[in-house]
Amino acid sequence: MMKRKELEEILIAHANALNEGIDMAAALLARYPERAAELAPLFQLARAIQGALQPVPAPAVFKTRLRQRLQEQQVAGRQKAQAARSAGRGMVWWGVAAAGSALSIAGLALFVLRRLRLAQARRTQPATATVA
């Protein structure tokens, strides 16, 4: 039994050659005669599978419809992205407006608290008498 990695490399080389229209089975069997009993049925299976999996040309109608659907999906995707960007900009402006309002309220609250403290401080100060 051959090592798994070596077997994978041999089978990959055979499959790549088959995809290019070349059957390297005889050359690989000659290169690895001690493994011919294991490789020969695998090469035969690979040829059978490769022969069964020939590409089927797509009808022109299918290509046209597929192109139309892909273009429609592309347009719809762009529209969704544009809508999301527009909504995002709106959310940013709402956030800025909310932050501005919060700062205004905080400023007003600080102003009122300062006035209250000043008024309280004036009430607690002893009255100074004027000497005539």
Secondary structure as the mmCIF struct_conf table of DSSP 4:
data_model
#
loop_
_struct_conf.conf_type_id
_struct_conf.id
_struct_conf.beg_label_comp_id
_struct_conf.beg_label_asym_id
_struct_conf.beg_label_seq_id
_struct_conf.end_label_comp_id
_struct_conf.end_label_asym_id
_struct_conf.end_label_seq_id
HELX_RH_AL_P HELX_RH_AL_P1 ARG A 4 ASN A 19
TURN_TY1_P TURN_TY1_P1 GLU A 20 GLY A 21
HELX_RH_AL_P HELX_RH_AL_P2 ALA A 25 ARG A 31
HELX_RH_3T_P HELX_RH_3T_P1 PRO A 33 ARG A 35
HELX_RH_AL_P HELX_RH_AL_P3 ALA A 36 ALA A 52
TURN_TY1_P TURN_TY1_P2 LEU A 53 LEU A 53
HELX_LH_PP_P HELX_LH_PP_P1 PRO A 57 PRO A 59
HELX_RH_AL_P HELX_RH_AL_P4 ALA A 60 THR A 124
BEND BEND1 GLN A 125 GLN A 125
HELX_LH_PP_P HELX_LH_PP_P2 PRO A 126 VAL A 131
#
